Amino acid sequence: MDCPEAPQALNSPLRSFFCSTLFALLVSPAPAAAVEATWRAGAASVGVTPQKSTWMAGFGARNKPSEGTAQELFAKALVLDDGAGHRLVIVTLDLIGLPRTLRKNLEQRAQAAWRLPPEFLLLNASHTHSGPEYSIGKVPADDMDLKVLAESEEYGAKLEETLFQLIGTALSKVEPASLSYSHARAGFAMNRRLPTKTGYRNSPNPDGVVDHDVPVLRVAGADGKLRAVLFGYACHNTTLPLYQFSGDYAGYAQDFLQAGNAGAVALFLNGFSGDQNPYPRGTVELARQHGRTLATAVEAAMAANPKPLDEPLSAAFAEIALPFAPAPTREELQKVIATKDTRQAKRAGRLLAEIDRKGRLAADYPYPVQVIRFGKQITLVALGGEVVVDFSLRLKKELAGPMVWTAGYCNDVMAYIPSRRVLEEGGYEGREASLASSILPGPWDTSVEELIVAKVHDLNRKAAPAGSPSGSR
């Protein structure tokens, strides 16, 4: 190689080194550029309000079916395609929960119809207590339970087809988009585990732990206008104890956001709100007030220094065997049946019948854990059940990245998911709720927190983008 650019003052060895270095720089390949997302997005919405009076979900004190509709219930779908071969579908529901069977059926159908990998499908329930009873898998205790179960199965069969068509509609609307993210805060959620001399009571506890973060993902069209907004909050969706269907505060928040942005679809992801309630509560006016507060926080997040989202998608999904505490014996169940506690006696009878059918009670439950990464920018942790806020605070400390977004009520809602602290303290989320379940044999084992957190870290590593050694702090 002739090297006329080398300074002539250099002696021969230095001149040779200069020339060889220049040659290496000229012929060496440039470092690979980081893959950037070229976003395309689509969103759709469909009503899922029952067309007839049905029994409602959530509050055991209700003693009659629904009496009309205060606010329509919706299912919504958001499709995000990063242009690098990854496509994410998020489905949100104005319902108290969703069963594992719904997740599995939609997962199989979406994979067959659109080649959507299971890890790129996320289902979330808002946990409104003003929707229809939808509890596939419960064991009926009497003729009334049989009637409610029949209604649930009829509604669920229609819902599955509705959601499948909804996903297809959202996919058909995919168009170029730009994404940005930010967060704000809302303060109406309060811890509801109040310590007393006799244990933990389900009452407002202003000194208890909370997570007031409001994560927001904004989706704009090529013209810059809002096409969709995905937002979250950790609070039970339980302002209303009425007999009318309603999406509660989460439904009103979505309505406010859509009313101010014609044509946009607003989607709500409930967070780790197992031990969080809205306060004050009890009226439609308060539900609207909390909805307006949350919508204002979302608007603030979209206006306050939003960051462009330009890194591609990755995801991982698994079910882990989440263990129950040692199950009651046949003798212990027979003693419960002999007591005057009618509710527990019925439950004990159901558990005895299960032992007769299967030979034993279940030792564990297939629990869903999902991690979705937007490169190194957003880590979305989606867990099943009613997860208490301890998990959110812990994972936000342990996982790396500008935004760690936690969502509960995802992919299967089977029970409360208490931390070890809550399990040991007892109370409603720790033990009492599990003793009212007709699906589960009893409380969880104290190991569940560590098992879940370990699986989150494992999936986070699997979904970590190149150049991120672990995705954890």
N, C-alpha and C positions, 0 to 999 in steps of 0.2 A: 504494500500500500504506500503510495506516495503521500507525504504528509507536509504539504507546503505551509499549512497553518501553524505548525509548531514553531515556537520562537527559535530563531536561528542561534540565539545566545546559549541555548541548552547544549551541554556536551552530549556525546553520542549515546551513552547509556540512558540518560534522562530523556533524550529525544525519542529513543526507541520505546521507553515506557509510556510517554505521552501519546505516541501514535497508536500503540496497542490498546491503550485505554479508550481512546477515541473510537477506534474500530469496534471495540466491544459494545460501547454505548450505541453505536449506529446499527449494529446487527442484532442486539438483544431485543426480545419482545418486550413491549410495554406491560406493566402490571395490569392484571385483569381488572376491568372496571367493576365496581359493585353493581349487582343487578338492581335496577330500579323498576318499580311497579308502574305499569301503564294502565290505569284503572278504567274499568267499565263497571257500571252498577245498574241495578234495576230493583224496583220495590213495588209491592202490591198489597192490597188489603181486602178483606172479605168479612162480612158479618157472620157471627156465630151465636147470636142470641137465640135461645129456644123459641120456637113458634107456638108453643103452648105452655100452660102452667106446669111447672115441675118442682120437685123438691130441690131446695137450695143447699149449697155446700158451706161448711165452715163453722157455723155456730150451732152447738148442740141444743140450745134453748129454743130454737125454732120448732114450732109444732104444727105447721101447715105449709102447703106449697106456695110458690111464688104468686104475687098479685100484680103483674104488669112489669113495665120496664121504665126505670128512671134514666138509663143511659144504655145505648147499644153496646154489645160486646163484640170485639173484633179479634181476628187472627191476621197477622201481618208477616210478610216475608221480605227480607233484604238479601239480594245477591251481590257479592263483591268478587270481581274477576281481576286478578292482578296483572294479566297479560303475560305472565311467565309460566302459565300452565296450572295455576291454582285457582279454584273457584269455591267460595264460601257461601253457604246458605244459612241464614239465621231466621228462625220462625218464632214469633212471640204470640202469646195467647192471653186473652182476658179470662182466665180460668183459675181455679184454686190450685190446680196441679195437672200432671199428666202421668199416665202409667207407662211402665217399661214396654208394654206391648205396643203402644202407639209409636214410641221411638223406634223399636225394632222393625215394625211394619213399614214405616216411612223410610227408614234407612235402606231396607231391601229394595223398595220400589224406586227410590231416587237413584240408587246404584244401577238398577236395571235400565231405567228410562234415560238417565243423563250421565251415567258413569261418574256419579258423585261419590267419592270415598267417604266412608262413615265418619272419619275424623273431621270432615269439612261440613258436617250437618250439626247445627245446634238448635235445640228446642228449649224455650223458656216460658214458664207460666208466671203471670203477674201476681198470683196468689190472692186475687180478689175473693172475698167471702160473700160476694153478692152475685155469684154465678150459679149455674146448675150443679147439682151433685154429679160428680164424675169421678167415681172411685172403683174402677175396674180392679177386681182381685179381692174385694172384701168378701168375707164369709157372712151370709145373711143369718141374723139371729132369730127372725120371726117373719110373719107374712108381710109386715110393712117393709122390712129390709128387702124382701124379695121383690116388692113393687119398685122400690128405689133402685135396686140393682138392675132390674129390667129397663128402667128409664135410662140409666147410665150406659148400658150396653147399646141401646138404640141410638143414643146421642153420640157415643164414641164411634160407632160404625160410620155414621154420616160425617163426623168430624174428620176421620182419617181421609176419606175421599176429598173432602173440602180442602184439606191442607195439601194434599198431593196436587190438586188442580191449582191451588194458590202458588205453590212453588213454580209450577210450569208457567203461570202468568208472569211472575217476577222475572223468570229467566227470559221470557219473550220481550221484556221491556229493557233489557240491558243496553246501555249506550255509554259513550265516553263520559268520564266523570273525574272529578278531583276530590280527594279526601283530606280532611284535616281533623285534628283532635285537640282537646283541651279539657279542663275540668273546672268546677266551681263547688259551692257548698250550699246545703239546705239544712235547716236546723229543727224540723218538726219531729224527727224520729227521736225516741227516748228509750233507754233500756227499760225493760219491763220486769226484771227480776229483783224484787225488793226483799232484802234480808230482814227477817223478823226473829223473835225469840223461838218461834216454833218451826223455822225453816224459811225457804224462799217462796214468796207469794207473787202471783202474777199481778203486779201493780206498778205504776210509774216509779222509776228510780233515777232521779236526776243526777245521781253520783255514779251511775253505772257506765260501763264502756259503750261507746257508739262509734259509728263510721259515717260521718256526714258528707263524705265526698260524693260529687256528682260527675262521673266520667261521661264524656260526650264525644261521639264520632259524627262529623258533619260530612254529608255527601252532596256535592254540588254538580250541576250539569255543565256542559261545555260553555253555556252562557253565564255561568257563575251563580245561577239561582239555586236555592235549596231544593234538592230532590228528595232527600231523606235525612233523618237524624236519629241516631241510636243513642240512648242515654240510660243511665242506671242510678239506683239509689237503694240503700239497705234499710228497708222499713216494711213491716207487715202491711199489707194492703187491706186494712181492716178499720177504716173510719166508720163504715156504715153497718148497722145491725138490722137493716130493713128487710122487707119482703119483696122488693123490686130489684130486678137485675141492674147491675151497674159495674163499671170498671173501677169504681172507687177513685181515690186520689190519682192513681196511675192513669186511669182512663181520662180523667179531666185534664191532667197534664198534657197528654197526647192531643186531646181535642184543642186545647189552647194553642199549642205549637202549630197544629195543622191549620187552624183558623187564621193565624197570622202569616201563613206561607202557603198560598193557594197551590194545590197540586202536590204538595210534599206529603210524605208518609213519615210519621213519628212512631218510633218503636221503643218500648220500655223493657229493660232487663232488670228484674228484681235482684238484689244483692244477697249478702249473707245476713238475712234479717230475722233469723229464727227467734231471737230474743229482743227484737226492736218493734215498738208500736208507735203509731202516729198519735200525737197529743196536741190539743184536745181532740176529742172524737165524739161521734154519735149522731151527726146530722149531715144532710146533703150540703148545707152551706159550708161546713167544716171540710168536707171532702173536696169541694170546689176550691176552698181557700188553700188547702195543702197542694192541690193540683196546680194552682196559680203560682204558689211559692216555688214548686219544683220546676215548672216551665220557665219561670224567671231566671232560675239558676242555670238552666240549659241555655237560655238566650245570652246570659252573661258569659258563659263559657265560650259560646260561638263568637262573641264579640271581643273577648279579652285574650289577645295574643294566641290565637289558634296556630298550631304547628302543622305544616304540610306533612301528610303521610305518604312516603314515597318508597317504602321498603316492602318486599313481597311477602306473601302469606306462607305460613307453614302451620301444621297442626298435628296433634296426637290424641288418641282416645283409648281408654281401657276400662274394663270392669274389674274391680278387685273384690275378693271375698271378705266382706266386712263382718267380723264376728259378733255374735250376741253374747251377753253374759250367760253363765250356765242356766239352762232352761229348768223350769219347775218340774218336779217328778210327778208321776201319776198320783201318788199319795198326797202331795201338796195341793194339786189341783182338786182332788176330791174333798179336801178340807175347805177350800174356797167355795165349792159348790154348796157345802152345808151351812155357809154363813148367810146372814140376812142382806148382804150386799148383792142385790139383784143383778146389777150391771156386771160386776166382776164374776158372779156365778155363771152368767151366760157366757162370758168370755172363757172361763175355765172349761165350760162344757164344750165349746168349740175347739179348744186346744186338746182336750181329751179325745174328741172325735178325730182330730188330725193324727194323734198318736195311734189310734186304732187303724186309720187308713194307711199311714206311711211307716208305722213302727217307731217313729221318733219325731221330735220337733226340729225345725231347721236350725242348723248351727251357725249359719252365716247368710249374707245377702249379697247378690251381685251388684255392687255399687259403682255408678258411672263417674269417671273422672276425665275431664277434657281440658286441654291447653291449646289455645290458638295464639299464634305469634304474628304480629305485623312487623317482621324483621326484629330489630332491636328497639323499636319504638313503643309498641303496645304488647303486653302479655295479658291475655284474657284467660282467667281460670274459671271454668264452669263446672260446678259440682251439683250432684243430685240432692234432693231432700231439702229440709228446712235447716240450713246451716247457721249456727250461731256466729256472732260477730267476731269472737276470738280468732277464728280462722282467717278472717280478712286482715285483721291487724297483724297477725303473725306473718302471713304470706307477703304482705306489702313490705315487711322488714326484710324478709329472706330472699325475695326475688329481685333481680336487677332490672333496670330499664327506667325510662322516663315515666311510664304509666303502667301500673299493675291494676287491672280491672277484675273484680271478683263478682261472680254471678251465681246465685243459688237457684233452686227450683228448676234445674236444668236436666233434661233428658229422662228423668224419672223422679217423681215426688212420692216417697214411700214413708217418710218419718222425719222427726227432728234429728239433726246431726249435732250432738253436743260435743264441746271440747272436753278434755279430761277434767278441767276445773268445774265445768257445769255438771258433768256426770257425778263428780264427787260431792258437789253441793246439793244435788237432788233438785227438787222442785219440778215444775211442769215440763220444761224442756229436757231436764236430766233424766226423769224417770216416769212421772205421772202420765204423760201423754202416751208413752209406749204401753202402759197398762190399760189404756183405752183402745188400743189398736186391735182390729180384727185381722190384720195382715201379718203382723210380726209377733213372735212368741214372747217378747219382753224387751228389757233395756239392752243397749249396746255394751260391749266389753270396754273397759277403760283404755284399751290399746287403739281405739279407732282413730283418734286424732293423729297419732304418729303414723299410722298406716296410710291415712289419706294424704298427709303432708309429704310423706316420702314418695308416694306415687305422683303427686304434683311435681315434685322436683325431678323425678325420673322422666316424666313426659315433657317437662320443660327442656330438659337436656336433649331429648330426641327431636323436639321441634325447634331447637336453637338454630339460628342462621349461621352460615359459615363465618368464621372469625370470632364467634362468641363461644368460649371454651365450655361454659356450663349454663349460662343464662341465670345464674344465681349469684348472690353477693358473697 
